[in-house]
């Protein structure tokens, strides 16, 4: 299983590669666009990983704590 530190390192490597490509080519070059999509997918994977971990931690809490967290989440989404 991939851990969050490994995922962060992959994101940083992809970001570095994107910056290098951007310096060589213009922003609409296919290689730059492809690397941007690679970086986006890595970030999406990391966010899904963090979300699942947070949900797992939430499930292990008491029902009252879950209700409180759900209410806080609703309040944040309307801010």
Biopython code that builds the backbone (N, CA, C, O; Angstrom):
import numpy as np
from Bio.PDB.StructureBuilder import StructureBuilder

atoms = [
    (1, "UNK", "N", (0.840, -1.191, 0.000)),
    (1, "UNK", "CA", (0.000, 0.000, 0.000)),
    (1, "UNK", "C", (0.879, 1.246, 0.000)),
    (1, "UNK", "O", (1.898, 1.298, 0.690)),
    (2, "UNK", "N", (0.488, 2.222, -0.759)),
    (2, "UNK", "CA", (1.232, 3.470, -0.859)),
    (2, "UNK", "C", (0.828, 4.375, 0.300)),
    (2, "UNK", "O", (-0.359, 4.543, 0.579)),
    (3, "UNK", "N", (1.814, 4.956, 0.970)),
    (3, "UNK", "CA", (1.488, 5.852, 2.075)),
    (3, "UNK", "C", (1.484, 7.306, 1.604)),
    (3, "UNK", "O", (1.878, 7.607, 0.477)),
    (4, "UNK", "N", (1.039, 8.188, 2.470)),
    (4, "UNK", "CA", (0.869, 9.588, 2.084)),
    (4, "UNK", "C", (2.198, 10.261, 1.762)),
    (4, "UNK", "O", (2.247, 11.123, 0.884)),
    (5, "UNK", "N", (3.277, 9.889, 2.449)),
    (5, "UNK", "CA", (4.577, 10.508, 2.162)),
    (5, "UNK", "C", (5.065, 10.138, 0.770)),
    (5, "UNK", "O", (5.622, 10.977, 0.063)),
    (6, "UNK", "N", (4.862, 8.903, 0.379)),
    (6, "UNK", "CA", (5.235, 8.461, -0.963)),
    (6, "UNK", "C", (4.401, 9.199, -2.014)),
    (6, "UNK", "O", (4.914, 9.599, -3.059)),
    (7, "UNK", "N", (3.120, 9.370, -1.723)),
    (7, "UNK", "CA", (2.242, 10.091, -2.644)),
    (7, "UNK", "C", (2.677, 11.550, -2.770)),
    (7, "UNK", "O", (2.699, 12.104, -3.869)),
    (8, "UNK", "N", (3.022, 12.167, -1.644)),
    (8, "UNK", "CA", (3.483, 13.559, -1.679)),
    (8, "UNK", "C", (4.757, 13.688, -2.497)),
    (8, "UNK", "O", (4.921, 14.644, -3.255)),
    (9, "UNK", "N", (5.655, 12.730, -2.345)),
    (9, "UNK", "CA", (6.902, 12.757, -3.096)),
    (9, "UNK", "C", (6.626, 12.632, -4.598)),
    (9, "UNK", "O", (7.250, 13.324, -5.402)),
    (10, "UNK", "N", (5.707, 11.767, -4.972)),
    (10, "UNK", "CA", (5.334, 11.618, -6.382)),
    (10, "UNK", "C", (4.745, 12.909, -6.929)),
    (10, "UNK", "O", (5.021, 13.292, -8.066)),
    (11, "UNK", "N", (3.936, 13.575, -6.122)),
    (11, "UNK", "CA", (3.346, 14.851, -6.534)),
    (11, "UNK", "C", (4.437, 15.890, -6.754)),
    (11, "UNK", "O", (4.418, 16.616, -7.748)),
    (12, "UNK", "N", (5.379, 15.962, -5.834)),
    (12, "UNK", "CA", (6.464, 16.943, -5.970)),
    (12, "UNK", "C", (7.324, 16.655, -7.191)),
    (12, "UNK", "O", (7.740, 17.585, -7.882)),
    (13, "UNK", "N", (7.596, 15.388, -7.469)),
    (13, "UNK", "CA", (8.369, 15.034, -8.656)),
    (13, "UNK", "C", (7.613, 15.419, -9.928)),
    (13, "UNK", "O", (8.206, 15.945, -10.870)),
    (14, "UNK", "N", (6.319, 15.158, -9.952)),
    (14, "UNK", "CA", (5.508, 15.516, -11.118)),
    (14, "UNK", "C", (5.429, 17.029, -11.283)),
    (14, "UNK", "O", (5.447, 17.533, -12.406)),
    (15, "UNK", "N", (5.342, 17.750, -10.177)),
    (15, "UNK", "CA", (5.302, 19.213, -10.227)),
    (15, "UNK", "C", (6.628, 19.769, -10.761)),
    (15, "UNK", "O", (6.642, 20.695, -11.572)),
    (16, "UNK", "N", (7.730, 19.194, -10.297)),
    (16, "UNK", "CA", (9.052, 19.613, -10.763)),
    (16, "UNK", "C", (9.180, 19.377, -12.272)),
    (16, "UNK", "O", (9.654, 20.243, -13.006)),
    (17, "UNK", "N", (8.753, 18.198, -12.721)),
    (17, "UNK", "CA", (8.818, 17.881, -14.148)),
    (17, "UNK", "C", (7.951, 18.844, -14.958)),
    (17, "UNK", "O", (8.355, 19.295, -16.030)),
    (18, "UNK", "N", (6.769, 19.154, -14.448)),
    (18, "UNK", "CA", (5.892, 20.105, -15.131)),
    (18, "UNK", "C", (6.562, 21.469, -15.256)),
    (18, "UNK", "O", (6.513, 22.089, -16.319)),
    (19, "UNK", "N", (7.180, 21.936, -14.190)),
    (19, "UNK", "CA", (7.862, 23.232, -14.238)),
    (19, "UNK", "C", (8.999, 23.229, -15.245)),
    (19, "UNK", "O", (9.190, 24.209, -15.965)),
    (20, "UNK", "N", (9.756, 22.140, -15.306)),
    (20, "UNK", "CA", (10.854, 22.037, -16.272)),
    (20, "UNK", "C", (10.322, 22.039, -17.703)),
    (20, "UNK", "O", (10.876, 22.710, -18.573)),
    (21, "UNK", "N", (9.262, 21.297, -17.941)),
    (21, "UNK", "CA", (8.672, 21.270, -19.281)),
    (21, "UNK", "C", (8.134, 22.639, -19.672)),
    (21, "UNK", "O", (8.267, 23.066, -20.819)),
    (22, "UNK", "N", (7.529, 23.318, -18.712)),
    (22, "UNK", "CA", (6.975, 24.648, -18.982)),
    (22, "UNK", "C", (8.081, 25.630, -19.354)),
    (22, "UNK", "O", (7.862, 26.531, -20.163)),
    (23, "UNK", "N", (9.259, 25.465, -18.774)),
    (23, "UNK", "CA", (10.386, 26.337, -19.116)),
    (23, "UNK", "C", (10.893, 26.065, -20.531)),
    (23, "UNK", "O", (11.392, 26.972, -21.197)),
    (24, "UNK", "N", (10.766, 24.825, -20.988)),
    (24, "UNK", "CA", (11.248, 24.449, -22.315)),
    (24, "UNK", "C", (10.242, 24.754, -23.418)),
    (24, "UNK", "O", (10.618, 25.161, -24.517)),
    (25, "UNK", "N", (8.982, 24.557, -23.121)),
    (25, "UNK", "CA", (7.926, 24.671, -24.129)),
    (25, "UNK", "C", (6.883, 25.675, -23.651)),
    (25, "UNK", "O", (6.912, 26.113, -22.500)),
    (26, "UNK", "N", (5.971, 26.031, -24.534)),
    (26, "UNK", "CA", (4.902, 26.920, -24.065)),
    (26, "UNK", "C", (3.827, 26.095, -23.355)),
    (26, "UNK", "O", (3.828, 24.865, -23.408)),
    (27, "UNK", "N", (2.920, 26.796, -22.696)),
    (27, "UNK", "CA", (1.931, 26.126, -21.847)),
    (27, "UNK", "C", (0.969, 25.216, -22.606)),
    (27, "UNK", "O", (0.386, 24.305, -22.017)),
    (28, "UNK", "N", (0.799, 25.451, -23.893)),
    (28, "UNK", "CA", (-0.142, 24.639, -24.660)),
    (28, "UNK", "C", (0.529, 23.482, -25.393)),
    (28, "UNK", "O", (-0.119, 22.782, -26.170)),
    (29, "UNK", "N", (1.804, 23.280, -25.154)),
    (29, "UNK", "CA", (2.509, 22.163, -25.782)),
    (29, "UNK", "C", (1.935, 20.852, -25.239)),
    (29, "UNK", "O", (1.653, 20.749, -24.046)),
    (30, "UNK", "N", (1.763, 19.857, -26.102)),
    (30, "UNK", "CA", (1.172, 18.588, -25.654)),
    (30, "UNK", "C", (1.898, 17.926, -24.478)),
    (30, "UNK", "O", (1.253, 17.316, -23.625)),
    (31, "UNK", "N", (3.214, 18.037, -24.420)),
    (31, "UNK", "CA", (3.950, 17.427, -23.304)),
    (31, "UNK", "C", (3.640, 18.136, -21.989)),
    (31, "UNK", "O", (3.537, 17.499, -20.941)),
    (32, "UNK", "N", (3.493, 19.458, -22.053)),
    (32, "UNK", "CA", (3.159, 20.228, -20.852)),
    (32, "UNK", "C", (1.739, 19.887, -20.401)),
    (32, "UNK", "O", (1.493, 19.672, -19.214)),
    (33, "UNK", "N", (0.823, 19.841, -21.340)),
    (33, "UNK", "CA", (-0.563, 19.501, -21.004)),
    (33, "UNK", "C", (-0.667, 18.092, -20.422)),
    (33, "UNK", "O", (-1.395, 17.862, -19.457)),
    (34, "UNK", "N", (0.059, 17.162, -21.013)),
    (34, "UNK", "CA", (0.034, 15.787, -20.500)),
    (34, "UNK", "C", (0.572, 15.729, -19.073)),
    (34, "UNK", "O", (-0.024, 15.090, -18.206)),
    (35, "UNK", "N", (1.699, 16.397, -18.830)),
    (35, "UNK", "CA", (2.271, 16.368, -17.485)),
    (35, "UNK", "C", (1.345, 17.052, -16.482)),
    (35, "UNK", "O", (1.271, 16.647, -15.322)),
    (36, "UNK", "N", (0.650, 18.078, -16.926)),
    (36, "UNK", "CA", (-0.319, 18.737, -16.056)),
    (36, "UNK", "C", (-1.440, 17.769, -15.666)),
    (36, "UNK", "O", (-1.892, 17.760, -14.521)),
    (37, "UNK", "N", (-1.878, 16.963, -16.623)),
    (37, "UNK", "CA", (-2.920, 15.975, -16.325)),
    (37, "UNK", "C", (-2.396, 14.888, -15.393)),
    (37, "UNK", "O", (-3.124, 14.414, -14.521)),
    (38, "UNK", "N", (-1.137, 14.491, -15.572)),
    (38, "UNK", "CA", (-0.522, 13.510, -14.668)),
    (38, "UNK", "C", (-0.508, 14.065, -13.247)),
    (38, "UNK", "O", (-0.883, 13.377, -12.298)),
    (39, "UNK", "N", (-0.073, 15.312, -13.112)),
    (39, "UNK", "CA", (-0.038, 15.951, -11.796)),
    (39, "UNK", "C", (-1.440, 16.043, -11.196)),
    (39, "UNK", "O", (-1.631, 15.750, -10.016)),
    (40, "UNK", "N", (-2.409, 16.445, -11.995)),
    (40, "UNK", "CA", (-3.796, 16.521, -11.508)),
    (40, "UNK", "C", (-4.272, 15.173, -10.974)),
    (40, "UNK", "O", (-4.905, 15.108, -9.921)),
    (41, "UNK", "N", (-3.970, 14.111, -11.692)),
    (41, "UNK", "CA", (-4.415, 12.782, -11.268)),
    (41, "UNK", "C", (-3.740, 12.358, -9.964)),
    (41, "UNK", "O", (-4.379, 11.756, -9.101)),
    (42, "UNK", "N", (-2.463, 12.669, -9.821)),
    (42, "UNK", "CA", (-1.767, 12.354, -8.569)),
    (42, "UNK", "C", (-2.382, 13.119, -7.396)),
    (42, "UNK", "O", (-2.560, 12.567, -6.311)),
    (43, "UNK", "N", (-2.701, 14.384, -7.623)),
    (43, "UNK", "CA", (-3.323, 15.191, -6.568)),
    (43, "UNK", "C", (-4.705, 14.643, -6.231)),
    (43, "UNK", "O", (-5.075, 14.564, -5.060)),
    (44, "UNK", "N", (-5.468, 14.264, -7.255)),
    (44, "UNK", "CA", (-6.788, 13.670, -7.010)),
    (44, "UNK", "C", (-6.670, 12.369, -6.216)),
    (44, "UNK", "O", (-7.450, 12.129, -5.294)),
    (45, "UNK", "N", (-5.697, 11.534, -6.573)),
    (45, "UNK", "CA", (-5.475, 10.285, -5.832)),
    (45, "UNK", "C", (-5.146, 10.576, -4.374)),
    (45, "UNK", "O", (-5.662, 9.912, -3.475)),
    (46, "UNK", "N", (-4.295, 11.558, -4.140)),
    (46, "UNK", "CA", (-3.904, 11.922, -2.779)),
    (46, "UNK", "C", (-5.116, 12.426, -1.990)),
    (46, "UNK", "O", (-5.309, 12.053, -0.832)),
    (47, "UNK", "N", (-5.921, 13.265, -2.616)),
    (47, "UNK", "CA", (-7.116, 13.779, -1.938)),
    (47, "UNK", "C", (-8.101, 12.657, -1.608)),
    (47, "UNK", "O", (-8.694, 12.653, -0.529)),
    (48, "UNK", "N", (-8.281, 11.706, -2.529)),
    (48, "UNK", "CA", (-9.153, 10.556, -2.251)),
    (48, "UNK", "C", (-8.602, 9.728, -1.088)),
    (48, "UNK", "O", (-9.354, 9.285, -0.220)),
    (49, "UNK", "N", (-7.291, 9.527, -1.081)),
    (49, "UNK", "CA", (-6.640, 8.776, -0.003)),
    (49, "UNK", "C", (-6.893, 9.457, 1.344)),
    (49, "UNK", "O", (-7.272, 8.802, 2.314)),
    (50, "UNK", "N", (-6.683, 10.766, 1.397)),
    (50, "UNK", "CA", (-6.890, 11.510, 2.650)),
    (50, "UNK", "C", (-8.353, 11.479, 3.075)),
    (50, "UNK", "O", (-8.657, 11.353, 4.261)),
    (51, "UNK", "N", (-9.252, 11.592, 2.114)),
    (51, "UNK", "CA", (-10.681, 11.558, 2.418)),
    (51, "UNK", "C", (-11.074, 10.207, 3.013)),
    (51, "UNK", "O", (-11.798, 10.140, 4.006)),
    (52, "UNK", "N", (-10.588, 9.139, 2.395)),
    (52, "UNK", "CA", (-10.917, 7.797, 2.905)),
    (52, "UNK", "C", (-10.375, 7.590, 4.309)),
    (52, "UNK", "O", (-11.043, 6.992, 5.153)),
    (53, "UNK", "N", (-9.167, 8.081, 4.565)),
    (53, "UNK", "CA", (-8.596, 7.954, 5.911)),
    (53, "UNK", "C", (-9.428, 8.740, 6.914)),
    (53, "UNK", "O", (-9.689, 8.266, 8.020)),
    (54, "UNK", "N", (-9.844, 9.942, 6.526)),
    (54, "UNK", "CA", (-10.655, 10.765, 7.426)),
    (54, "UNK", "C", (-12.002, 10.101, 7.689)),
    (54, "UNK", "O", (-12.495, 10.114, 8.817)),
    (55, "UNK", "N", (-12.589, 9.527, 6.661)),
    (55, "UNK", "CA", (-13.876, 8.852, 6.842)),
    (55, "UNK", "C", (-13.719, 7.622, 7.725)),
    (55, "UNK", "O", (-14.596, 7.328, 8.538)),
    (56, "UNK", "N", (-12.617, 6.906, 7.577)),
    (56, "UNK", "CA", (-12.365, 5.748, 8.431)),
    (56, "UNK", "C", (-12.237, 6.155, 9.885)),
    (56, "UNK", "O", (-12.752, 5.479, 10.774)),
    (57, "UNK", "N", (-11.545, 7.266, 10.127)),
    (57, "UNK", "CA", (-11.400, 7.768, 11.495)),
    (57, "UNK", "C", (-12.748, 8.221, 12.034)),
    (57, "UNK", "O", (-13.054, 8.018, 13.209)),
    (58, "UNK", "N", (-13.547, 8.832, 11.179)),
    (58, "UNK", "CA", (-14.861, 9.303, 11.593)),
    (58, "UNK", "C", (-15.766, 8.132, 11.971)),
    (58, "UNK", "O", (-16.514, 8.207, 12.946)),
    (59, "UNK", "N", (-15.693, 7.059, 11.202)),
    (59, "UNK", "CA", (-16.534, 5.888, 11.489)),
    (59, "UNK", "C", (-16.204, 5.265, 12.838)),
    (59, "UNK", "O", (-17.060, 4.656, 13.479)),
    (60, "UNK", "N", (-14.958, 5.425, 13.259)),
    (60, "UNK", "CA", (-14.560, 4.822, 14.536)),
    (60, "UNK", "C", (-14.961, 5.682, 15.729)),
    (60, "UNK", "O", (-14.828, 5.253, 16.875)),
    (61, "UNK", "N", (-15.452, 6.896, 15.468)),
    (61, "UNK", "CA", (-15.898, 7.772, 16.554)),
    (61, "UNK", "C", (-17.313, 7.410, 16.984)),
    (61, "UNK", "O", (-18.003, 6.630, 16.327)),
    (62, "UNK", "N", (-17.721, 7.985, 18.085)),
    (62, "UNK", "CA", (-19.073, 7.756, 18.591)),
    (62, "UNK", "C", (-20.100, 8.415, 17.672)),
    (62, "UNK", "O", (-19.757, 9.324, 16.916)),
    (63, "UNK", "N", (-21.354, 7.968, 17.729)),
    (63, "UNK", "CA", (-22.401, 8.592, 16.914)),
    (63, "UNK", "C", (-22.545, 10.092, 17.176)),
    (63, "UNK", "O", (-22.811, 10.853, 16.247)),
    (64, "UNK", "N", (-22.375, 10.522, 18.410)),
    (64, "UNK", "CA", (-22.480, 11.952, 18.716)),
    (64, "UNK", "C", (-21.358, 12.732, 18.047)),
    (64, "UNK", "O", (-21.584, 13.825, 17.528)),
    (65, "UNK", "N", (-20.160, 12.181, 18.056)),
    (65, "UNK", "CA", (-19.028, 12.849, 17.406)),
    (65, "UNK", "C", (-19.240, 12.898, 15.901)),
    (65, "UNK", "O", (-18.891, 13.886, 15.254)),
    (66, "UNK", "N", (-19.808, 11.839, 15.342)),
    (66, "UNK", "CA", (-20.092, 11.820, 13.911)),
    (66, "UNK", "C", (-21.108, 12.900, 13.544)),
    (66, "UNK", "O", (-20.938, 13.599, 12.545)),
    (67, "UNK", "N", (-22.147, 13.037, 14.337)),
    (67, "UNK", "CA", (-23.171, 14.049, 14.076)),
    (67, "UNK", "C", (-22.573, 15.446, 14.165)),
    (67, "UNK", "O", (-22.892, 16.310, 13.349)),
    (68, "UNK", "N", (-21.713, 15.671, 15.144)),
    (68, "UNK", "CA", (-21.059, 16.962, 15.299)),
    (68, "UNK", "C", (-20.179, 17.268, 14.091)),
    (68, "UNK", "O", (-20.185, 18.387, 13.578)),
    (69, "UNK", "N", (-19.425, 16.272, 13.642)),
    (69, "UNK", "CA", (-18.559, 16.472, 12.487)),
    (69, "UNK", "C", (-19.392, 16.749, 11.230)),
    (69, "UNK", "O", (-19.033, 17.608, 10.425)),
    (70, "UNK", "N", (-20.487, 16.034, 11.064)),
    (70, "UNK", "CA", (-21.355, 16.247, 9.906)),
    (70, "UNK", "C", (-21.916, 17.665, 9.913)),
    (70, "UNK", "O", (-21.986, 18.308, 8.866)),
    (71, "UNK", "N", (-22.310, 18.152, 11.068)),
    (71, "UNK", "CA", (-22.836, 19.515, 11.176)),
    (71, "UNK", "C", (-21.758, 20.536, 10.844)),
    (71, "UNK", "O", (-22.031, 21.513, 10.146)),
    (72, "UNK", "N", (-20.552, 20.332, 11.326)),
    (72, "UNK", "CA", (-19.447, 21.244, 11.017)),
    (72, "UNK", "C", (-19.151, 21.249, 9.526)),
    (72, "UNK", "O", (-18.880, 22.303, 8.950)),
    (73, "UNK", "N", (-19.200, 20.090, 8.903)),
    (73, "UNK", "CA", (-18.954, 19.986, 7.468)),
    (73, "UNK", "C", (-20.022, 20.740, 6.690)),
    (73, "UNK", "O", (-19.709, 21.442, 5.728)),
    (74, "UNK", "N", (-21.285, 20.601, 7.097)),
    (74, "UNK", "CA", (-22.368, 21.335, 6.429)),
    (74, "UNK", "C", (-22.168, 22.837, 6.571)),
    (74, "UNK", "O", (-22.372, 23.582, 5.612)),
    (75, "UNK", "N", (-21.775, 23.285, 7.747)),
    (75, "UNK", "CA", (-21.569, 24.715, 7.972)),
    (75, "UNK", "C", (-20.439, 25.241, 7.102)),
    (75, "UNK", "O", (-20.535, 26.347, 6.569)),
    (76, "UNK", "N", (-19.375, 24.469, 6.951)),
    (76, "UNK", "CA", (-18.253, 24.893, 6.120)),
    (76, "UNK", "C", (-18.647, 24.981, 4.658)),
    (76, "UNK", "O", (-18.193, 25.872, 3.940)),
    (77, "UNK", "N", (-19.494, 24.056, 4.213)),
    (77, "UNK", "CA", (-19.867, 24.050, 2.805)),
    (77, "UNK", "C", (-20.767, 25.229, 2.446)),
    (77, "UNK", "O", (-20.861, 25.595, 1.274)),
    (78, "UNK", "N", (-21.421, 25.822, 3.422)),
    (78, "UNK", "CA", (-22.282, 26.969, 3.152)),
    (78, "UNK", "C", (-21.586, 28.294, 3.413)),
    (78, "UNK", "O", (-22.169, 29.352, 3.178)),
    (79, "UNK", "N", (-20.357, 28.255, 3.892)),
    (79, "UNK", "CA", (-19.616, 29.494, 4.188)),
    (79, "UNK", "C", (-19.160, 30.171, 2.930)),
    (79, "UNK", "O", (-18.524, 31.223, 2.991)),
]
sb = StructureBuilder()
sb.init_structure("model")
sb.init_model(0)
sb.init_chain("A")
sb.init_seg("    ")
for serial, (resi, resn, name, xyz) in enumerate(atoms, 1):
    if name == "N":
        sb.init_residue(resn, " ", resi, " ")
    sb.init_atom(name, np.array(xyz, "f"), 0.0, 1.0, " ", f" {name:<3s}", serial, name[0])
structure = sb.get_structure()
